[in-house]
């Protein structure tokens, strides 16, 4: 059976799966970009939690039959020999991760493979309604610890809906007033979209510049468009653009790119990944302005659901409805004496990391 070429940097657990079968399964079940081949392949070699760790292998666990792939899970496997631990490929990279399965039976088959490999699993963010997580809850041969840790706001739009169906007339008037103030100070405003690979390449320097300006203005904010994460973002966006799934909504002020919302499609859902704006136009509420444009133009842009991604804030909450979902932190260990040892080791590692985060910074005299 063919392997995962051309992504030869991925090890295989279970059945080898082709990139084509993997993509077909993702299309069939409506998977977000974090569960597709380009994103998982791009995580290879990245540090976990901001730190390089020894013995990390990016792998794909698969279940394949005559009809194609039934289950795929991107993993990063840490350690070697009897002490191996697996995280989702997107662990601590700012987006929810899940196993890609076509139903409960496939989720169980995937868990059987991972149990035979004696691989404890950790997800820092997985949707609570995940079919794979539900299988873990049912299994008596896995020890599961689960904690709801975040929300993902969602905006659902009917045909013909626009910003006026989401926000009050007064709030939209305030947005128009703020936009006119930006135009008076900085020049005319144009809202544009980027979807083709060549358009992405032409705007890449602009995206990086605005991301750097915004993250520099916020304490603790990660710049995903700077090294070492920029390669993950650029390669994923380029691959998704080739497949027609990229949509970047941008705000150009005068002749300068000043704000953007980077999203990727899955069917008629738009998954927001990264958004930034230049602090120089903060008073114009650029995040709200772009979301108003997306809401007004969603029919022509061919989406009816906007998943804002994990985490809540004022902008997301203002442009979302009752369809939000929860995400959980999960630790799952094969049951049995060995599992108890591995579970204790995982918990010990978490405690050590918490202590490191609380420790005061050391400075040189």
Secondary structure, 3 states (H helix, E strand, C coil): CCCCCCCCCCEEEECCCCHHHHHHHHHHHCCCHHHCHHHHHHCCCCCECCECCCCCEEEEEEEEECCEEEEEEEEEEEEECCEEEEEECCCCCCCCCCCEECCHHHHHHHHHHHHHCCCEEEEEEEECCCHHHHHHHHCCCEEEEEEEEEEEEEEECCCCCCHHHCCCHHHHHHHHHHHHHHHHHHCCEEEEEECCHHHHHHHHHHHHHHHHHHHHCCCCCCCCCCCCCHHHHHHHHHHHHHCCCEEEEEEEECCEEEEEEEEEEECCEEEEEEEEECHHHHHHCHHHHHHHHHHHHHHHHCCCEEEEEEECCHHHHHCCCCCCEEEEEEEEEECCHHHHHHHHHHHHHHHHHHHHHHCCCCCCC
